[in-house]
Amino acid sequence: MVQSRYSPAIGIQLTPMQIPEAVPGAGLAFAGPEGIDEAGHSLLLHPGQPSEMIVQIKNLAERPLRLSLKVEGEFPAHWCQIGGTEGSEIPPGGQMNAVLYFTVPATFFEDQQAILPGKKDKLTLNFRSLVLVNIDPGTEREQIQQSETFNLYIRPYSAYMEFLPFLYREVDFIGRFIKVFEQAYQPAIDSFNVMWANLDPLTAPRAILPFLAHWVGWQVDSVWNLDQQRRLISRAVEIYRWRGTRKGLRLYLHLYTGLPLDDNLPNEADKHISITEPFGPSFILGDAQIGSAVLAGGQAYNFVVRLRTTGSDNNINEQLVKKIIEQEKPAFCTYELLIENQNN
């Protein structure tokens, strides 16, 4: 601790919120116990990640003290912000807590001109810093200053260090050396971990959709928007399985229009996608009435497709719907298509 020629008026205690596991020189054969003590007064900084240093100031005098706090070091001033200093006067025996917020730019290593080819300067990763407290004694005496030193260590974050024994994590060089391999191999590992998303039509990149469509024998058509193509490719096998049936046609129309399937409605005529066959009572003498009988029970192999839309989904392409029905229905069947807007 550095102090003035007067007796200490305050006590300063620094508590780093992120302590480095290794400091330069620690873990080597010629390193002494100083490396361990130095780590306790050091703050580890990862570029792009905030870190904090707690400053506790205690008044050791028998009178109130007014003080001001600042941080000095060779690092850029905008890296550090001081907070938590409510009031500048401490009563006798009282304590004030302050917080030093440190943030190193995320592009610290990428933007360093010192590491470019042809440069002789070395990249600075360690900074000697100083917490300086100016004390106003309230008399005509000169202002008293007390300070406490600490170190800032800027290191890239490496998840691979967690896989090493603690003995190796005590060596600062190993942490920086292993980061080289992490940057080389981690992108491939990350791609492998999300490979499932590249094989799912709902999450795959757009460029891979034609390849996935070829897997299931699905013909990609430019008339479908991207969301429709994803839904159709993902359920193409199910559409093939139910082709020629009411269930298969309703599923196909549901994937195109977005209208609900309404599987919970027992009455087919009440569904948003209704597929009915217009059968009625045959013409029987003595029982049939004019207007209710259908001669021979209706047209054979004929069905009616009725789509009930709302204001948000009334932009249905009728020609495309007919193309879907022609593709999915049995060849010998005929049909009628009705598109109704429920808001009208």
C-alpha angles and dihedrals in degrees: 000000000000116000141165128261089271124085113273110279096183140026119227123201124181122202117185115209092209117038119193115242090216133027127192109287096013117124094026123119094246096045116110132204090282090086091061093049091047092054090058090060096042133095122213117218127193115196111257094014122099121232134184141215118201115216117199116191119189125192108232095176128090094239135059115273130207114208145168129211132214138161125227130190145124092268121097112280094233090065091074131057124181118219142160097051101134103179127349101235123088121195120226109291091007129129136218125200124207132179127219110207114203125190125174117198113261090233094054095123096037096050097048108118090191093074096053118112113275095027118120098193119100125232110255113226101159124063129188109219138185134209105210121195119193112204123201107207092196093238136087092272118112119271116275122228128197126177145181125207129220138165132242117211118192112202134162113250112251122188090188091072088073089068094056126087114260091249091066094044089063090069113084095203093057091057093055093041095052090051088068091062092043092056090049100048106025096077090058091048092049090051091051092050091057096038090112089065091057090055096049112085090213094060105020120114114267092246091061096052095088089053092050090046090054089053091062097033094248120155111228111220124194091221089074118082120229097265092049092050091051093051094046095048092048092053100032094113091052090051090052091050094055099036113141094025134100091244093053094048093047091049092051093049090046092055091050102040100030089226114148120261092225093208089164093063112090095195111078093204092060096058125103088234104041122182112182138164113225098229119153139164114305122241104275119172112243095016108054122086127205110266097020104064124085114205110243090356096287136300113324119248093004126133138177124229113201121185117194109199134182133214093276098052105031094112094093117151104232093197091053091049090053089050090054093049092048090051097047104037125086111268094242095053128097126203147188124220123211123179114192129185110215092202092064 
